[in-house]
Amino acid sequence: SYTCIIFYRWYTRDGKNRGRVMARTVARTLETMGVTVWLDQQQMSRQATREQVITGIHKAFQRVQYVIILAAPGDWDRFVNEDDIHRWEWEMSLKSRKPVWVLQYETICPRLDLQTNLVHELLLFSDFLADLVLKRSIEVRSLTTENFYDVLEEITKGACTKTL
């Protein structure tokens, strides 16, 4: 059984794997805080088929208490494709009753009203996802090197109170 699952985009448009690195860093930090994390790169083979990936993620999702979605600039351009796995992860998370934390990183100018900002950005790629964000309360934070540990600590404390 796992406490949380982390969703992220593996590769960026330029072919870099910053999402995988950030996910691993967040997972390791949470684990030092006593959180058990399900992370696809630790639980699944890179040779897994699309169907195996979807099945594995879905089974893990059913067993976790809360969801963390990592988001960097450019991650949402894939949302125009309704068959995209990362889009499906967002949809599944936002349709669920599980607490959802969206952690934006590498943002140039973090804004005060992060959930409203998230909706406006998502509208460029998916009206459906933007509508799901509007329909429920999610936690949105800008993750920086200065607040990294504090934000993850907030998640561990906040998730505990939301799931009790």
N, C-alpha and C positions, 0 to 999 in steps of 0.2 A: 504494500500500500504506500502511496506517495502523498505528500502534502500538497504539492503544486506541480503544474506542468508549465513549461516555457515554450511559447510559440515565437518564431522569428523567421526572417527571410534568410535562407542560406547564403545566397550570392547576390551581389549588387549588379547593377547594369554594367559596370566596368569589370565584372568578373572577380571582384575581391570577395573574400569570405568573412567580412567584418561581423555579419550577423552570427555566424557560428562561434566566432571568438568571443563576442559580447555575451552570447547565451551561456557559453562555458564559464566565463568569468562570473556572471550573475549566479549561476548554479553553484559554483564552488563557494562563493561567498555565503549564499543562503545555507548551504550544507554546514558551514562553520557555525551558523546560528541555530543549528539543530533541525533544519527543514529538510525533508526528503523530497528530492526534485526528480521528476521524470523529464528527461531530455532525450529527444530522438537520436541524437548522435551518440549517446551512451547506450541506448537500448535497442537500436536497430542497425542492421547492416546497410552499408551504402549501396549494396547490390539488390536491396529489396525492391520489389515491383511496386508500382503505384498502388495497387490493391492492397498489398501487404503493409505499405506505409499508412494508408487510410485506416485499415483495420487495427493496426497497432496503436495509432494515435487515438482512435475512437475508444478502444478498450481502456487505455490509460486515462483518457479524459473522464470516463465514468467513475474512476476511483479516486480522483483528486478532490481536494477541498476548494482550491482556488486556482486562477489562471493568471499568468503573467504574459503579456504580449510585448515584445520588443519592437520598436518602430524607429527607423532612421529615414532621413530624406531619400525619396525615390523608391521606398519599399512598396508603395501602393500602386505603382503603375501597372502591376500585374492584375489588379482587381478588376480591370475591364474584361478579363477572361473569367467567365463564371465557373469554369472547371478548374481554376487554379487552387492548389491545395492550401496555400497560405490564406487565400480568401475564404475557403471552407473552414479553416481553423477559426478565423474571426467570426464567421457566421455562427458556428457551433457555440463559441464562447458567449457571444452576445445574445443568443437565443436561450441560453441556459440561465439558471438561477444562481450559478456560482459567482462569487466575487471576482471581478475582472480588473486587473491593473494594467494600464497601457503605459509603458515606460519609453518615452521618446529620448533618443540620444543623437548626438551630433547635430542638434538643432542650432541654427545660427542665432536666433533671437527668441528665447522662450517667452511665451505670453502668459499673462496672469490667468485668464479664463481658458484653461487648457482643453476642457471638454468641448466648449464652443469652437475653439480653434480646430480641434480634431474633426468635428463635424464639417466645417468649411473645407478642410483639406480633403476629406473623404468624398465630398460631393463632386470633386473633379474626376473621380474614378468610379465611384459606385454609390448611386442614390440609395440603394438597398442597405448597404452597410452604414451609411450616414444616418438613415432612418432608425436602424437598430440602436445606434449610439444615442440618439435622441430619446428613445423609448425607455431607457433604463439608466440607472446610476452606475457609472463606472469611475474608477479612480485613474486620473491621468497625471503623470509627473514627467518633468524634464530631468533626465539623468545626466549628471556631470561628474567630473572627477572630484569636485569639491563636495558634492552631496551624495555620492554613490552609496556609501555605507549607511548613512542616515535614512535614505529612501528605502533601502532594503530592510532596514530595521523597522521602519514604519509599516511596511507591508507585512512583516511577520507578526507584529503586534495587532495591526488592523484586521488582518485576515482571521486571527484567532477570535476577535470579538464579533466579527461578522458571521462566522460559522457556528458559533455557540448558540 
